[in-house]
Amino acid sequence: MNIDSIFENNKKWIQDKLDVDANYFEDLGKGQTPELLYIGCSDSRVSTEELMGAKPGEVFVHRNIANMVISIDLNVMSVVNYAVDFLKVKHIIVCGHYACGGVKAAMQSVDLGLLNPWLRNIRDVYRIHKKELNHIPDEENKYDRLVELNVQEQCVNLIKTAAVQKAVRNRGLTVHGWVFDVHTGKIIDLKIDFDDILKNIREIYHLD
């Protein structure tokens, strides 16, 4: 993309919006009331609002490599707490995608420097689910399944947090695990059974 063209594209975008709604930017400046927090991958092929058909102000978004929810990452934890405690979102979505470069890198025994501690969290997902993954003979199918399991484990990481536990208990906040199929454009709901997961982790991770 030509950097200089971005400003021309921006002018056209502004005019297109004003042609449809003369008050578009005035309304936009009044604030946001999103009902969804979306935690997705930074991959340039995944356009969050566009793939969901959402409008500005409807989705609070956080993106990082491989859609991770790591308890010591102040960036994602700040986003979660702000979205849950102040914006009062009703749903949190963790959305991975097939053909994820971060997940693929984590499957390889390669020293990637600064990325190593980040990717180690994905390798931990592989370790937890090693028995299932090692029974998948096709490498691409194994790769896709690790993408799905990584989404599941990041949802579990969300459920471990105090903010999410309180919001689930007090106002019915729900957590969802999705995968975006870059080959078809479809969003796939993994239909993760969080009640079953909660039973297994409640003894250790439950917070009053």
Buried (B, 14 or more C-beta within 10 A) or exposed (E): EEEEEEEEEEEEEEEEBEEEEEEBEEEBEEEEEBEBBBBBBEBEEBEBBEBBEBEEBBBBBBBBBBBBBBEEBEEBBEBBBBBBEEBEBBBBBBBBBBBBBBBBBBBEEEEEEEBEEBBEBBBEBBEBBEEEBEEBEEEEEBBBBBBBBBBBBBBBBBBBBEBBBBBBEEEEBEBBBBBBBBEEEEBBEBEBEBEEBBEEEEEEBEEE
